[in-house]
């Protein structure tokens, strides 16, 4: 996917360029800066001396030396002084200038740390918001894979209110998997009900028996459906996921590029989907397109069904996605921030 958040050591990320949160002298230091200098080796220090330092908000580039990348882009983030010293503008400039250099040197992938959010004291939530905002604006006009790399989950903070709201929604809607497993066991083994009915209320027992009866009826009635003939059934297939996606893009008046970029989907993957009417996408890819198209919950469920998926309250991933759709928040990057915080798969492909 074009923008993704990963938990890793940035010195071990294999990509075209790694961004270093440097100081103005480009002399190495602590945190990410020191780790990159140690990993790249002494040649990096000698190369940085020739650059003559770097002003806050700007960026300069060197070779990657012993790092698993072609280039290291050095940018100097602002120190936090309370927000009244143009910190936001300078931090945004760090991302813009770094991405400009990456594009100039024809990089296809670049990895960022969360600039200024360490020793420079920039509030992590605000630093993350600026990072995602600037990177996503760049990706609307450019093709590149961008990583935001965090060392551990504590370094990654999203809005406390948003996290609180999502957590409350999960608590209200998330079905305990143990309970779901007991239902499944009852469906597949009728003796389960008699063995466990003292701990199950009569309403639930009746519902399970009704479901089992319906299941048996479905098996008995299949022979009638077979009489239609396989060829007739195949001839009446509904539209595929790919066909539905292209139809929805046209209905929304969007271009292909607007859709796949808003969905955080790689152009090559989109081309595969467009070129193959029977393409089978992953669930996060389907939902990413539903978010980009700003579909309602029912429309999202319909699109998922075309690809063979469904939303379930026994999945935290599904419940989080449902929360955002119900609240008409269709920012795939904000959704991914929350999914990452809950250790779930990210949207995109």
N, C-alpha and C positions, 0 to 999 in steps of 0.2 A: 504494500500500500504506500502511497506517496508520503504520508506523514504517520509515523508510529512512535510510540513511547516504549522504550525497552529498559529493563533493569540489568545493567551490566557494567563492567569496567570499560570506560571509554577508550583506554589504551589498547584494548583487545578487539575493538570493532573493526571489521574488514569493510572498508568503503573507500571511495576516491579521496575524500577529504575529511579530516577531523578538525573541529574548531576548538581552539585553546582559549580558555578564559585567562588572559595574560595580564601582566602589569604594564605600566607605561614604558618601562625600560626593556621589556621583553627578555628579562634576565632569568626567568624561572623563579619559582617561589614555592608556596605551599599548595595544598589542595590539588585540583585538576592540573594547574600549571606545573607544579613540581612533578606530578605523576607522568605527565606527557614528556617533560624534559628528561626524566630518568629512562623512560621507555624508548625515546628516540635516540638517546646517546649524546655524547659530547659534540657531535657535528651540528646538532641543532643549536646549541648555545653559540657556536662560532658563526652560524648563519644569521642568527638573530642580532648579533653585534653589528653586522653589516647593514641592518635595516634602520639603525638610528632611532629606535624607540617607536612608539605609536600613541597617538592622542586618544583620549576617551571617546568612544563611539565609532572609531574607525577600525580598519582591519588591514593586516598585511599577511603575506603568504610565503611559506618556505617549503622545501621538500619534506617528505615524511621520514626520511632516514630509516631508522630501525623499527619504526611503527608499521603496522600492516595497512598503510594507506599511502597514496601517492603524495598528498600534500597535507600540511598543517596550516590552518588559517588562524592567525593570532588576532584576537580582538580584545579591546580593553573596555570592560563594563564599568558603569558608575558605582561609586560608593553611595550607600543609602544615607541621606541626611534628613529624612522625614518627608520627602516628596516635593519640596519647594525649590530644589536646585536643578530642575530640568532632568531629573533622573529617568523618567519614563521615556522622554524623547531620545536621550542618549542610549538607553538600553535597546529601544526599537531600532536605532541606527546600527547597533552592533550586529543585529540579525540581518538587516538589509545589506550592510556592507559585506558581511561574510558570505551571504548568498550571491551577491553580485560577483565577488571574486570566484566563488565556486562555479558560477555560470561562465564567467570569462575564461576559466581554465578547463571548460568542458567537462566538469564533474557530473557524473550521473547519480552520485549518492554522497551525502554529507551527514556527519553526526555532530550534534551540538550537546554540550553540557547545559545545565540551567545557569546561564551567565549571571553573575553578581549575587546569586542566591546563597553563597557560602560565606566566606570571610568578609565580603563586602556588605553583608547585612541586608540585602534587598529582600523584602517580604516574599516568601516563596510563592504564595498564591498569586500575587501581582506579577512576579517575574514570569511565572508560567503563562499567565494570561497574555502578556506581551509577546512571549515566545511563540505561542500558538497562533496569535493574531497575525504577526508578521510573516511567519512561515506559510500559513494558509493563504494569505494575500499573494505571496510570491508564487505559490503552486497553482493559483488560478490562471496564471499567464505562462508558466514554465513547467517543463517535464523534468522532474527530479525526485529521487527518493530521499526523504529527510528523516533522520532519527533524532529524538530527544532522549538522551541517555541519562538515567539516574542510577546512582550506586545502590541505594536501598529505598524502600517504600517511604521511609520517614522523610526523605528529601523531597517527596512529591506530595504536595498539599493542594487540595481543591477547596472551594468555598465550604466553610463549616456549615452554613445554612443549607446549601445544596446537598451536602453529604448527610445532614440530619434529615432532610426531607426524603431523600432516596432511601435511607435506612429505615425510616418510619414506614414508607411504602412497602419495602421488602417485608418488614415485620407483619404488616397487615395482609399481604398477598402471597408470601412465599409458603408453600405447602411443604411440611416436613417430609423428607424423602422416605423416612422409616414408615410413615403412615401410607405413603403412596405404594411402597413395596408390599405392605400388608394387604392393600386393596388388590394388587396384582396377584398376590398369592391366592387370595380368595377367588379371583376370577378363574385361575387355572386349576384350583383344587377345591371342589365343593366341600370336602371334609373339613377344610380350614374354618368354615363358618361355624359348624357345629362344635369344633374344638375351641374356638375363640369367642363364640357369641356372648358368654357372660361378660366379656370386656367390651362388647360392641353394642351400641344402642339399637333398638328395634328398627328405627328409621333407616339407619345405615345398612343393617342386614337386609331389609326389604329391598333397598336400592340395589344392593349387590346381586340379590336373587333376580331382580328384574333385568339387570344388565346381562346376567348369565343367560337368562331365558332368551333375551334378544339376540345374544351371540349364537345360541344354538339355532334360533330361527334363521339367522343369516346364513349359517352353514347349510341348512336344509333347503333354503330358497335358491342357493347358488345354481342348482341343477336347472332351475327354470331360466335363469339368466343365461346359462350356457346355450340354451336353445336359440338364442338370438344369432349365434354364430360368431366366431372369433373375428372374422373379416368385417362384419357389420359393426362390432364394438370398436375395432381399431379405426374404422372409417369415421367414427363419430367422436374422436378424441378432441378434447378442448384445446384452446391455445396453449402453447408452451410458455415457460418462464420468459424465454428470449422474446417471443412475440408480444407478450403482455408488457414487458419492459419497453420495447420500442413504441408500442401503442401509447403507453403512459407518457413517455417523453414527448411525443407529438401532441398529446392532449394538453400537456402542461405548457406547450409553446417553448420548450427548452431546446438548445442544441445538444448534440451528443457530448461535446466537451464540457459544457456547463453541468451536465448531469454527472458524468463520471468524476469530474474534479470535486464537485460538491459532495459526492459519495466517498471521496478518499480512495478511489479505485484507479489502478494503473491503466494507462491507455491501451497497453497490449492486451490486458485481460478483457477490457471492454470490447476490443476488436474481435477476440475469440467468441465472446457472447453474441455479438451482432452477426458474426459469420456462421454460427452454428445454431440452427433453430432448436436443436435438442441438447444444448449445452447444460450441464448439471453444475450449478454454482454451489459454493458453501453457504451455510446459513448466515454467517456474518456479512457475506457479500450481498445476499438478498436484502437483508435488513438495511444495509448501507444505502442501497438504491431506494428503498422505501423511504428512508430519512431524506435523501436528496430530493425525492419527488414530493415530499411533505404529504405522504398518504395518511389517511385516517387509520385507526386501529383495525377496523374491519377490512379496509383495502390492503393493509399490511399482511393480515392473516391470509387474504386471498392470494397475494403474491407469493407468500411462503408456501402455500398449498401447491401452487404451480410447480415449485421446485422440490416438493415432497417433504416439506417441513411444517411445523406448527409451533405456536407459542404455548408454553406450559408454566404453571405456577410452581412447579417443582424444580425450576431452573432459575437461579439468581440472575443469570445473563438475560433471560427472557423477561423477568420481572422488571429489571432495570430499564430495558428497552421500552417496555410497556409504559413505565412511569413517564419517560420523556415524550412518548407519542401522545399519551393522554393529556400532558401539559403543553402540547404543541411546541415543544422545543426541538427543532430540527437541525441543531448544530452538531454535526458528526464528531467534531473535535472535542466539544464539551462532553458529549456522551462517552467518548473514549477515555477522557480523563477520569470519569467516574468508574467506568468498567475496569480501568487499570487499577484504581484504588481498591476495588473489590476483588482483584486478582482474577478477572474474567478475560475472555477473548476480546480483541478489539474489532471494531467495524472497519470494513474495507477489504481489499483483496490484492 
